[in-house]
Amino acid sequence: MKTFKLKTLEIVEQEDDEIMQNKIRLEDGLIINQEDEQNHWVIEAYVARSYLTFFKALQADKHEVLLQVKITKESNDYATFITSLIGLNEIGENINVLFKGTIVDRQKHKIEEMLTNLIDAGYQGNDLLEKFKELT
């Protein structure tokens, strides 16, 4: 396993016909490459308690979550992951959020173009995510 510093975290969601990128302000964070056959990564974000309602709603949906993160340095390009929220813990005045998923091996602009094309084709919600996973 290899562990890296998580520098930025964005949750990518669809609202109506629009893709929304919710930038989450990190107190701290790690990203772990489990180096297994499934190419799993664990993303741990330590954030303010003010995000608790947002993440509880995300956890209740039980849908996969598209994340864009920057690893090690903020000047690095975004890496995109398809994840599941696997843990949410209250720690004092903050919360710890855990995701597990796989990295999408494509450049950001290609992913945005692909998502735009899928939305234009009428895909929404889970159908959008499933079709996106088929294509990646």
N, C-alpha and C positions, 0 to 999 in steps of 0.2 A: 504494500500500500504506500501511496505517496500523498502527503498532506501539503496543501498550499493555503495561502492567505486569501480570503474572500474580500475583495475590495469594493465591488458594487453588486447590487441585486435588483433586478427588475422582474416583476410578474407581468406576463403578457396575457391579456384577456380580450375577449370579443364582447363589445357592447353594441347591440343592434348590428349595423353593418360596418362598425368601426373597430379597429384594433387599438386597444388601450395599453400603454406601457406604464405600469405603476412602479415608480422608483421608490425603493424602500431604503430609508436611512439606517445604516448599520451602526451599531455600537461596536460590534466585532463580528468576525465570522471565519469559518474554515471551509475548505472544500477538499474532499478526500477521494482520490482515484483508488478504487478497491482492486484494480488490476485483475479482475476475474474474467471468465469467458464471456459474460454478458455485458462487459464494459460498463459496470455500475459505478456511479459516483454518489457520494453522500455530501449534501450541502447543508451546513449548519450556520444559521444566521441568529445572532444575538441582537435583539432590537428592543425599542422602547415599548412599554406596556400599552401605549396608545394604539398599537397595531393589533391588539388582542382580538377585537371584534372582527376585523378584516380577515385574520388568519383562521379564526373559528368558523367563519362562514365558508372560507375556502376548504377547510377540512370537512365540513358538513356536506359539501357538494360531492365529495368523494370522486371527483374527476381528476384526470391528469392535469398537471400544471406546466405551462411553458415558461421557462426561466431564461433570462439573459443575465450573465454574470461576467464580471471582470476578475481575473485571477492574478494575484501577486502585485500588479501595478495598475493604477487607473489609466495609464497610457496604453495598456494592452487592448486588443480588439475584444469585443464581446464573444463569449462562448455561449451557445444555446443548448439547453437541456430540456428533455421531456421527462417530467418527474411526477411523483406522488408525494403528498405531504404525509410523512410517517410519524411525526411527533410534534407536540406543542406543549411546552412546559413554562409555567410561571416561576421566575427566579427573582425574588425581591421586587424591585421596581421595573424589571425588564422581563422579556420572554425569550425563550429559545425555540426556534423553529427548525425542524429537520425535514429535509427532502431527500428522496432517493430516486435516481433515474439514470438515463443514458444521455451522453453528449450527442448532439446533432452535428455531423461533420460537414458543415457547409458555411459559407460566408454569410454574414448578416443580410446583405442586400439580396442575395439569392433566396433566403428564407422569407424576407418581406415580400419579394416578388411572387413567390409561390403562394404565400398566404393571401395576398391580394387577388391572385388568379382564382384561388379556391372560393373566396368570398364572392367574387364576381360571378362565379359559376353557381352560386346559390347555397353553398355549404354554410352551416351555422352550428354553434354549440359542439356537442359530442361528434356529430357527423363531420364537422370541420376538422376536429382533432384526429379522428380515425383516418380520414382521407389524407391528412398531412403525414401521419405516421406511415401510411402505405407508400407514399411517395419518397420518404426519406430513408 
